[in-house]
Structures are given as C-alpha cells and as structure tokens.
C-alpha cells in the first residue's frame, strides 16, 4: 500500500505527459485551422494564433456538398461494414471455438493462412473487378474489410476462455439449437469483445482510403478519407509536377491552403473520436489473446 | 494452452518460410502471365483488322474532377466524325485523379483492361511500364501514321527509346528552362539595386545585393528556400545528371574527361556553391525554416516577407538570356506584386527532359494503329487540341483577341471543364494562350528551344539502366536525404560535412554505381560513335 502511494505521483505525471502528447497535436491542428493565412506565413504554426480567422471553415461550408456526401459514404460504409463484420467474425469465431466442430483444425489453419499470405494487390483487384464486378459500388468498400484473421482469433480466444463450455451444454440440454445458443447465450455474454473488435473495425473502415483509391472512380462514391487524401495529393502533385518535369507551371489553380487541410483533418477525426467514450466502459475489463487474465 | 502456443509458433514459422518462397514464385508467374496475354491480342488484331470499322480510342491521363467532361467528349466525337469521317474514330476520355494515377494505371495494365492512349513520363513509371511490357513499341506505327508527329518531334525521340525502340511520343513543348533568381521589384527599385553584376551568371555576385536587404530591411528574409544554389546545381549547366548523385562534370574542360562519370558531390563546383550557401546562412540571409518540407516560397512573397527566391525555374520570355533582368509574368500575377527574374543558367538539352511528358500506346489496345492516327491528329489539328485542353467554345471558354478567357460570370470552379494541362498531349505550339499570358508565349518557346537544342548534353540519348545497382541506389538516396537539406540550406558546414557525406556514400556503394554507369556509357558511345 505504502509503495503504491509513493509511486502514484510519478504515474500521474507520466499519464499527464502521455495525455498531453496525444492531445497537443490535435490542439495544434485546431489552432492552425483557425489561423489567418498571412499570420501563418509570417509566424508559422503556433499554439495560440495571433490572428483568428474562420476562412478555412467558411470555405468548407461553401464547398459542403461533396464533403457531406463523402461523409455519408463513410458513415454508411462504417455502420453497415461494422455490423456485418461483427456478425461474420463472431459467427466464424464461435464455430472455431466449439470443440465438437469436426473441421476445426483445418478451418483454423485456413484463417491463419490468410493472416500470413496475401494474394497481392493484383489478384485482389482482379477478383473484385473481373469476377465480382464491384468497382464503383459501395460493396467494394465494405466487403474487403469484413473479415480479419486476427480479429477472428481474438474472438475465438474470448469465447473459449470466458464462456464456460458447461453453459453452452446446459443451454443445449434445455433445448436450444446452435443458433439460439449463439444469439441468446454467447453474444450477450461477449459484449466486451464485440465492443473491442467493433472499435477496431470502425476505425479501420473510417480510416480506409486505399480501397477507394483502387475501386472507386465515381467521385460521388468517394469516402471522406479518400476525398481528403485526394484533395491533398492532387494539390501536391500539381506542385511536384511543375518542378519535377520542369513543365510549364503558369496555370494558377487554387491550391488548398494549409489551414484548410487542418480544418479537414479536424472534421474527419471528430466522429471517430466521439465513438470511443461510448465504447470505453467495455474496455475496463480488457481482452486477452493468450495468457490467463481474471 | 502451452501446447497450442508451441504448435502455433512452429506452424507460423513454417508458414512464414513458405510464404517467402511462394511470394517469390508468385511474383514472377504473374508478370509473365500479364505479359503474354495482351501481346498476343495486339498482334492478332494488327494483322486481322484492315478495314476501318468504328473504333473507340480510350484516352487515359491524370486530371482532377471535371463536371462537364461528357459534353467535351461529345464535342470531340462530333468533331472527329465530321472532320475525319474516313478514320471512323471516337474517343472516350478516361481521366484519373493525380493521386491515384500511378496505382490505377498499374492495375489497369496488369489486369489487361482495354485502353489505348496513356499519358506517361519518366517520373511516372515509364520504365516500369516498358519493362513489364505494358507499352507497345511505336517505331512502325510512327512511320506509318505519325507524319505530323515526326515533323515536330522526329529528332526528339531519344528520351523514349529503350533497347533501341521508341515507347513513347514526347509532347512537343519547351525543351528546358532557365533557372536563376526571382526578386521583388519593389525592393530592387527602393534600394536602386544594380543587377548588371549578374551577367556573370554566378550566384556569388548576388551577395552584396542580399547584404543591402539584410542591413536595411530587418523584417524581410533576403533569400528564401528551399530552392538554393545547391538545389539548382543539378538542373544547371554544372552537371549532366545520370542517376542519383552520379553524372558528368560539365565544367571540366579537359577533353579526356568529357565522358568521365564522377560523384557530383566531389566536384569543385559543388563545394564552391556549398560554401557560398554556408556563407549566406551564417550572414543570416537565408530563412530559418528552409529545411521544413512544404515551404511555399511564393506565399512568402505574397506576405511581403521575402526578397529573393534562388535557384527556381523561371519563365521563358522573348530574349531570355543569362543575366537579363525581366518582369516574370507568371509569378507577378499569382503573388500580386511585381517580380523580376534573372536567369543564371539555361538548361542544356537532356535525355530525361525528352521523357518528361509522353503519350504511349497500351499493349491492351485493340487497335494500336487507330490510336496512333488519333495521337497524330493532336500534333496538327488545333481545333481538336483546343477541345481537349479548353473544352467547348462558348461554354467553357471564349476567345478574346485570340486568347482564351472564361465566359462572362464563370469562374474556374463553376465552369465545369478546366483541364488546362496543356503539356499532356500533342503539339503545344498550336495552343491558344490564356488572357494574362504573353500572347507570344509559344513563339518564345520555339525561339528558346532552338537555343536549348543547339546546346545538347554530351550524352543526349543515353539512358541508364539502374537495375544492376538498384540496392545501392536506395542506400545512397538514404545517405543523401540525411545530408542534403542541411547542406542545401547552409545549416551544415560543407568543409566538415561533405567529407563525411562522401565517406558514407562510399560505404553505400557509390563506386559500384559509377563503375556500372561508366560501363553502360562506354558501351553506348561505342554503339553510337560518340
């Protein structure tokens, strides 16, 4: 007891430093997004701008339609993707957790296999475009993220360690079939792991821009991250192009200002940052992949 | 649990080992497969199709979003139909965002998707595309259907030649740039600065001018980066760059050394410019954030905190000559105050420049001949070129005194089509200029091109195959990236740091690159009788 009292201030200090380290960049981004153009050029980034200016946000408001649409795409993909992903992942994990299941070993190996080997970009692309013809559709954004081998194993471990086999047995003795057991007994008992995997999946769907880059050409289906990435990269490319190729750079496209990029980053990060507190209570108990945890 | 883990570990290590083996095989197999299939297709079609059935040429090029792309495509097709009915060609415009261009074109080629004309460049995977067999050799097609291309670009195919065959058609454009300094005219006038000393073409003669500004204008940075003398060094008359920091020292007047490949960090010219930059840095002429990535020099001019930009590309104007001070129209417009440019160097004609923007024909094209016919039209037909670059007259632009202007009440954002990337295809000299540009812009280009073409690099036409020294090049670029910013901005003392840099480059294998480059260059000379 004494010991822990003495170390407490250091732990507190440590966490203050860690928290600041994660919060300050956000603060800086917010402040830069609120700084006037000229002040930015003159004084650079600062934690408290000399000259507040909402121009970047006004500009975004003015250009709201594509941004809102990209928001919509991101939200639909994330919500649908997360729900379906949780179902698919937990269903597979539950199957793998049942020792009665005959092909358990082979199926586990198959899942493990996908964690270690990727088909590579080209076969991946060919399957979705040549065989499934999903380019330029929302499913192209959802399906690739549905199942991750790692998530399956986390869930399987949770099911085998946290749900007593006798509980499943007793449910079945009471007449529940496999579906009933799964939906009424196993899933309600697994909220912590569902919340955790759910958060992983939400974040990965929300942050995913590469799938858009590969499969989406129709700008109405750009998700938010790709929309931002695209705006940024197009601007950078136009600048790089001019210098790299020594090509005529006289055309003056309006390049997005730094504040604008920062404002976009703020807009993109908010929703996912807001999801976390709602899921946080499930993380208190935590998860285990391997060792025993009580 | 323990047993499971042990088993899993053994299993996963086995799988990792397996994956390494199969990944290697898989990669090769894929490439071969992708190569063979389209090649057969193309050959079969070239011989079979002689009658001119209708054909849609798919054009792939990078561009941002254009809301009104459809009407431009329709207008191009109407025009092609009425003007060239015999060719029976229609076009499909397939622009891809800049950000996705490299990845998407790669996937389109590898997956055998059908398209015809593709914009490509040596800094946008051209060599990889040629190596993979994604592009067709164009020599025969050019001879048959490329008369108008040959008329303007015939002597400039060297940049696109790989193993003796042409794989790209260079866009007819300026062949180089002047580099030098850009100055705020207001300050030049205020202190009555004498720019005549710059006729020497030497950066060092700028020192007294920078000093005047430093002494009298405390709030203004005399020289803003990141473009400093050292940065300009490679694009200048100092070296003929081959790969990474390896090239020829063009200042070496010994005729025995004309084709001697050196490490350009070792040349006296590099040290001279590095010392000058260091001197400027110590005197406080250079902005402190010069090494921060993404610094926009011109924004500093806009904010009134900069006096000179050093080592940047300048406009090509009538009478562009070393030391000749002229108003710089492009930046004067965007910065909002007068900017004066003084060229200190004019590019020599370099192989890489001739591959900086090209059109290729894809292996997956079903009718490469028709693709070449269309490409040829872009080198002679101003109307077609204008449709592609500026859109439909009256809708997307109007002509004001022979220049392109936006229609009344429209802006770049609301116009629906503002492609405006003239250097992607065709003969630029046929283009209109925009209102605000020098109406003689392209005449100036022609005049400038003569100057550049008359001063070719001694190794014009030599293309280095970097495959044998790929690993060394990666190692070397890592070393460069740790030293370059500090040296280019003067923050490192070259007398102390350059020897360290040279030592690290040696350790990274620069001698092997030099030897390989020398070997290839000697073979090239023997072949071409240089």
Interface residues (C-beta under 8 A of the other chain):
Chain A: X38 X41 X42 X44 X109 X112 X113 X116 X117 X120 X121 X122 X123 X125 X126 X129 X130 X213 X214 X217 X219 X229 X230 X232 X233 X234 X237 X238 X241 X242 X243 X244 X245 X246 X247 X248 X249 X250 X251 X252 X253 X254 X290 X292
Chain B: X1 X5 X8 X11 X12 X15 X16 X19 X22 X23 X26 X27 X30 X34 X62 X64 X65 X96 X97 X98 X99 X100 X103 X104 X107 X110 X111 X121 X123 X173 X174 X176 X177 X235 X289 X299 X300 X302 X303 X305 X313 X315 X329 X330 X333 X334 X347 X353 X356 X357 X412 X420 X421 X422 X423 X428 X434 X437
